[in-house]
Amino acid sequence: MSDGLYTRTLGDHGSRVVLCHGLFGQGRNWTQIAKALATDHRVLLVDMPDHGRSPWSEGFDYVGVADQVATLLADEPAAVVGHSMGGKVAMVAALRHPEVVQRLCVVDVAPVVYTGGNEFEGFVAAMRDLDLTTLGTRDEADTRLAGAVPDPGVRAFLLQNLRRDGDAWRWQLNLDVLGDDLDTIRGWPEDQVADRDPYDGPVLWVAGEQSAYIRDDHAEVMERWFPRVRRVTVKGAGHWVHSERPAVVVEILRRFLAAG
């Protein structure tokens, strides 16, 4: 734990790498990647606010979260890797605190406002509709969610947030805040970073080939904020690139971290 955020470190030598997970995730979602990188780096897994073991807040705000992440780097700058929501956090942190972000990797997200239908609204509704007071087992929770969330992998991802305290079940994540602030999470805090200079460090932009989160028309705004960006597309991967193609992501990150 540091500055309120729950963290865990893997590796005891080499340069520092900070991993920021996406919406409804936890730092431990990146454990496989972190273990692989820990042979050459000290890897910090961070639970974002309102997720995992980190404290809850009264509302989601990218600038506030990015500033919290930046405090973790105040004593030692690091490479920052962020996926989806965590990617936006990482980008805002780099723009607001470039002195602590040595290099940046943004995974399957762009600095834009996402509009239209969103699967995460369905996930929130499904979790809110799950009656925890009558729930017996985790398997029962999986069965009840199956109608609204048919993908077993996605259900497992969501249900990692379900915890049992004695005889009572609870959501470990702050479902009320995250559900109510989905528009903010889908957004981009343009007005809060408009006065910042572009980040001039090296930036790797990783896209899932089958994902719709990074489009060709996002390149212009990405290059405006991050002029040294290089884009890599992972074949056969959707939005959860790191869990669908972990070996490929590890190799991509190793090369990026080793580059001059």
C-alpha positions as CSV (number, residue, x, y, z in Angstrom):
1,M,0.0,0.0,0.0
2,S,1.3,3.5,-0.9
3,D,-0.5,6.8,-0.8
4,G,-3.8,5.0,-0.4
5,L,-3.5,2.8,-3.5
6,Y,-2.9,-0.9,-3.0
7,T,0.2,-2.1,-4.8
8,R,2.3,-5.2,-5.1
9,T,5.8,-5.5,-6.5
10,L,7.4,-8.3,-8.5
11,G,11.1,-8.5,-9.2
12,D,14.0,-7.1,-7.2
13,H,16.3,-5.5,-9.8
14,G,16.2,-3.6,-13.1
15,S,14.2,-0.5,-14.1
16,R,10.8,0.2,-12.7
17,V,7.5,-0.6,-14.6
18,V,4.1,0.4,-13.4
19,L,1.0,-1.5,-14.6
20,C,-2.5,0.1,-14.6
21,H,-5.5,-2.1,-15.2
22,G,-8.8,-1.4,-16.9
23,L,-12.3,-0.9,-15.7
24,F,-13.6,-3.7,-13.3
25,G,-10.1,-5.2,-13.2
26,Q,-7.4,-5.5,-10.5
27,G,-3.7,-5.3,-10.6
28,R,-3.5,-9.0,-10.3
29,N,-5.1,-9.3,-13.8
30,W,-1.6,-8.4,-15.1
31,T,0.3,-11.0,-12.9
32,Q,1.2,-13.2,-15.8
33,I,2.7,-10.3,-17.6
34,A,4.4,-8.9,-14.5
35,K,6.0,-12.3,-13.6
36,A,7.5,-12.5,-17.1
37,L,8.8,-8.9,-17.0
38,A,10.1,-9.3,-13.4
39,T,13.2,-11.2,-14.6
40,D,14.6,-7.9,-15.7
41,H,12.4,-5.2,-14.1
42,R,10.8,-4.3,-10.8
43,V,7.1,-4.4,-11.7
44,L,4.5,-2.5,-9.7
45,L,0.9,-3.8,-9.9
46,V,-1.6,-1.1,-8.9
47,D,-5.2,-1.5,-7.9
48,M,-6.9,1.6,-9.3
49,P,-9.2,3.6,-6.9
50,D,-12.6,1.9,-6.4
51,H,-11.1,-1.4,-7.5
52,G,-9.5,-4.4,-5.8
53,R,-8.0,-3.5,-2.4
54,S,-7.7,0.2,-3.0
55,P,-9.9,2.7,-1.3
56,W,-13.3,3.8,-2.6
57,S,-14.0,7.4,-3.7
58,E,-17.0,9.6,-4.1
59,G,-16.7,9.9,-7.8
60,F,-14.4,8.9,-10.7
61,D,-12.1,11.6,-12.1
62,Y,-9.2,10.9,-14.5
63,V,-7.1,13.8,-13.2
64,G,-7.5,12.7,-9.6
65,V,-6.6,9.1,-10.4
66,A,-3.6,10.1,-12.6
67,D,-2.3,12.3,-9.8
68,Q,-2.6,9.4,-7.3
69,V,-0.6,7.2,-9.7
70,A,2.0,9.9,-10.2
71,T,2.6,10.0,-6.4
72,L,3.7,6.4,-6.6
73,L,6.5,7.5,-8.9
74,A,7.6,10.7,-7.1
75,D,10.7,9.0,-5.6
76,E,11.6,7.0,-8.7
77,P,10.3,7.6,-12.3
78,A,9.1,4.6,-14.2
79,A,7.8,3.2,-17.4
80,V,4.0,3.2,-17.2
81,V,1.7,0.7,-18.9
82,G,-2.0,1.2,-18.9
83,H,-4.9,-0.8,-20.4
84,S,-8.3,0.8,-21.4
85,M,-9.3,2.9,-18.4
86,G,-5.8,2.5,-17.0
87,G,-4.4,3.6,-20.4
88,K,-6.3,6.9,-20.1
89,V,-5.0,7.2,-16.5
90,A,-1.5,6.6,-17.7
91,M,-1.8,9.2,-20.6
92,V,-3.1,11.9,-18.2
93,A,-0.4,11.1,-15.7
94,A,2.2,11.5,-18.5
95,L,0.8,14.8,-19.6
96,R,0.5,16.2,-16.1
97,H,3.6,14.7,-14.6
98,P,6.1,14.0,-17.5
99,E,9.0,14.1,-15.1
100,V,8.0,10.9,-13.5
101,V,7.0,8.9,-16.6
102,Q,10.1,7.7,-18.4
103,R,8.1,6.0,-21.2
104,L,4.5,5.1,-21.8
105,C,2.6,2.1,-23.2
106,V,-1.1,2.6,-23.9
107,V,-3.0,-0.6,-24.5
108,D,-6.2,-0.6,-26.6
109,V,-7.6,2.8,-25.9
110,A,-7.3,6.3,-27.3
111,P,-7.4,9.8,-25.8
112,V,-11.0,10.3,-27.1
113,V,-14.6,10.2,-25.9
114,Y,-16.2,6.9,-26.6
115,T,-19.9,7.2,-27.5
116,G,-22.8,4.9,-28.4
117,G,-23.5,1.5,-27.1
118,N,-21.1,0.1,-24.5
119,E,-20.9,-3.4,-23.2
120,F,-19.8,-2.1,-19.8
121,E,-23.3,-0.7,-19.2
122,G,-24.6,-4.3,-19.5
123,F,-22.0,-5.6,-17.1
124,V,-23.0,-3.0,-14.5
125,A,-26.6,-3.8,-14.9
126,A,-25.9,-7.6,-14.6
127,M,-23.9,-7.1,-11.4
128,R,-26.4,-4.8,-9.9
129,D,-29.2,-7.2,-10.6
130,L,-27.4,-10.1,-8.9
131,D,-29.2,-10.5,-5.5
132,L,-26.3,-11.1,-3.1
133,T,-28.7,-11.7,-0.2
134,T,-29.9,-14.9,-1.7
135,L,-26.7,-16.0,-3.2
136,G,-25.3,-19.4,-2.0
137,T,-22.1,-20.1,-3.9
138,R,-19.8,-18.5,-6.5
139,D,-21.0,-21.1,-9.0
140,E,-24.5,-20.0,-8.4
141,A,-23.5,-16.4,-9.2
142,D,-21.9,-17.6,-12.4
143,T,-25.1,-19.3,-13.4
144,R,-27.3,-16.3,-12.6
145,L,-25.0,-14.0,-14.6
146,A,-25.0,-16.3,-17.7
147,G,-28.1,-14.9,-19.3
148,A,-26.8,-11.3,-19.2
149,V,-23.1,-12.1,-19.7
150,P,-22.9,-15.2,-21.9
151,D,-19.1,-15.2,-22.3
152,P,-17.7,-17.4,-19.5
153,G,-14.4,-15.6,-19.7
154,V,-16.0,-12.2,-19.1
155,R,-18.2,-13.7,-16.3
156,A,-15.0,-14.9,-14.6
157,F,-13.4,-11.5,-15.0
158,L,-16.4,-9.8,-13.4
159,L,-16.8,-12.4,-10.6
160,Q,-13.2,-11.9,-9.5
161,N,-14.7,-8.8,-7.8
162,L,-17.2,-10.9,-5.7
163,R,-16.0,-11.5,-2.1
164,R,-17.5,-13.4,0.8
165,D,-17.3,-12.0,4.3
166,G,-18.6,-14.7,6.6
167,D,-22.0,-15.6,5.3
168,A,-22.5,-12.4,3.3
169,W,-21.4,-11.7,-0.3
170,R,-20.2,-8.2,-1.4
171,W,-18.7,-6.6,-4.5
172,Q,-15.1,-5.6,-3.8
173,L,-15.3,-2.8,-6.4
174,N,-17.3,0.4,-5.9
175,L,-20.1,-0.6,-8.2
176,D,-22.2,2.5,-7.5
177,V,-19.5,5.0,-8.4
178,L,-18.2,3.1,-11.4
179,G,-21.7,2.5,-12.7
180,D,-22.8,6.0,-12.2
181,D,-19.7,7.5,-13.7
182,L,-19.4,5.4,-16.8
183,D,-19.8,8.5,-19.0
184,T,-16.7,10.0,-17.3
185,I,-14.8,6.8,-17.7
186,R,-15.7,6.6,-21.4
187,G,-14.7,10.3,-21.7
188,W,-11.4,12.1,-22.0
189,P,-10.6,15.2,-19.7
190,E,-9.7,17.5,-22.6
191,D,-10.4,20.7,-20.7
192,Q,-8.2,19.5,-17.8
193,V,-5.2,18.8,-19.9
194,A,-5.6,21.4,-22.7
195,D,-2.9,23.7,-21.2
196,R,-0.4,20.9,-21.0
197,D,2.5,20.4,-23.5
198,P,2.5,17.2,-25.5
199,Y,4.4,14.3,-23.8
200,D,7.7,14.0,-25.5
201,G,8.8,10.6,-24.2
202,P,8.6,7.4,-26.2
203,V,5.1,6.0,-26.5
204,L,4.0,2.6,-27.6
205,W,0.3,2.3,-28.6
206,V,-0.9,-1.4,-28.6
207,A,-4.1,-2.3,-30.4
208,G,-6.1,-5.5,-30.5
209,E,-6.7,-6.4,-34.2
210,Q,-10.3,-7.4,-33.4
211,S,-11.0,-4.5,-31.0
212,A,-12.9,-1.3,-32.0
213,Y,-11.3,0.8,-29.3
214,I,-8.4,2.0,-31.6
215,R,-9.3,3.3,-35.0
216,D,-7.3,4.8,-37.8
217,D,-9.0,8.2,-37.2
218,H,-7.7,8.2,-33.6
219,A,-4.1,8.5,-34.9
220,E,-4.3,12.3,-35.3
221,V,-5.3,13.1,-31.7
222,M,-2.9,10.5,-30.4
223,E,0.0,12.0,-32.3
224,R,-1.0,15.5,-31.1
225,W,-0.6,14.6,-27.5
226,F,2.1,12.0,-28.0
227,P,4.3,12.9,-31.0
228,R,6.8,10.0,-30.5
229,V,4.1,7.4,-30.6
230,R,4.5,4.1,-32.4
231,R,1.5,1.8,-33.0
232,V,1.6,-2.0,-32.9
233,T,-1.4,-4.2,-33.6
234,V,-1.7,-7.7,-32.0
235,K,-3.3,-10.1,-34.4
236,G,-6.2,-12.2,-33.2
237,A,-6.7,-10.1,-30.1
238,G,-9.7,-8.2,-28.9
239,H,-9.9,-5.5,-26.2
240,W,-8.3,-7.6,-23.5
241,V,-5.1,-7.9,-25.4
242,H,-2.9,-8.9,-22.4
243,S,-5.1,-11.8,-21.4
244,E,-5.8,-13.0,-24.9
245,R,-2.2,-12.9,-26.3
246,P,0.0,-12.7,-23.1
247,A,3.2,-14.1,-24.7
248,V,2.9,-11.5,-27.6
249,V,2.3,-8.7,-25.2
250,V,5.3,-9.7,-23.0
251,E,7.6,-9.7,-26.0
252,I,6.3,-6.3,-27.2
253,L,6.8,-4.8,-23.8
254,R,10.3,-6.4,-23.4
255,R,11.4,-4.8,-26.6
256,F,9.9,-1.4,-25.8
257,L,11.4,-1.3,-22.3
258,A,14.8,-2.3,-23.6
259,A,14.8,0.3,-26.4
260,G,17.0,3.4,-26.0
